[in-house]
Amino acid sequence: DAKVNYHDTFTTVGLWDVIIHNYLLDRCYVVPPVKVGDARDSILGGYVKDPQVGDHEWVVSLDLNSLYPHIIMQYNISPDVYKGVLPDAPIYLADGADKAEPLVLMMLNGHLNEERQDYLRKNNLTCTANMRTFSREKQGFLPALMQKMYNDRVVYKNQMIEAKKQYEQDKDPQLVKDIARFNNLQMAKKIQLNSGYGALANIYNRWYRAEFAEAITASGQLTTRWIERKLNEYLNKTFKTEGFDYVIACDTDSVYIKADKFIALSGKEMDKKQAVQYLDKVCTQVLEPFIDKKYDELCAYVNGYDQKMKMKRECIADK
């Protein structure tokens, strides 16, 4: 297993090094030499909330789309547009995972007041959750690559879906091959995208910087914690409760919500199928638009380069 992990790690680092190297050379950028980065004892990971223990009636999960690639795009995280630490940030806290989490909580609790937001706007900067700033003057090469890969994946995924629809009508055997081919292409792009953060967080990567890796994970934590808080505020107001925690679990890019009170609020007797259909409408017509609005607010708060956070309903479970 150790040999496999070693091989996979360096294959991923090498893959991304070649991708970035070719992209920059095509644009006449000088690529710096490889050097081993300074290893950290730890880098902040994703936000995992301890689940509420017990049995829960009706649970809905909502999931963020390609979180880390979209974090890189939203905050324009890239070496070529890095502008340093936010002035007056308590950056002595940010050296390692146990010290970076307080910065996330400070950002969550309003550290970017009107004065600091005005500084970001005047200097055309965006601020990550570990209080690093990146220029908004132009798109960095990392977000540009992530955007291109994501767009390519969308194309292949749409082609796969269209081939599936066509097969339902024609039953043409050639379409089975097309479906498999497009699925392989979109999965390859998905894996490539999701491996990007792992490569960037590796000390053997040419572009490794611990503060950049932590900018991604800390901003991911802020994204999930932000919506956890906003959903609880909204649901307490909707159901006329106070201080009740409706988010029973979080796992890096997803939240799990107790949804039984939506069933009760409808005032209707429903069988299981009707309840699922009803909760699906609640998610698409109520929760997802609310989440979109709150993520627009988060992007404005950090003066983001481009709002990329999109959370969709994933599962509906009766228990």
Helices and strands as residue ranges (DSSP letters): H 2-26, E 48-49, E 59-64, H 67-75, G 79-81, E 82-85, G 91-94, H 97-108, H 114-122, E 125-127, E 132-135, H 141-170, H 173-200, H 210-238, E 247-251, E 254-258, H 260-266, H 272-282, I 283-287, H 288-301, E 311-317
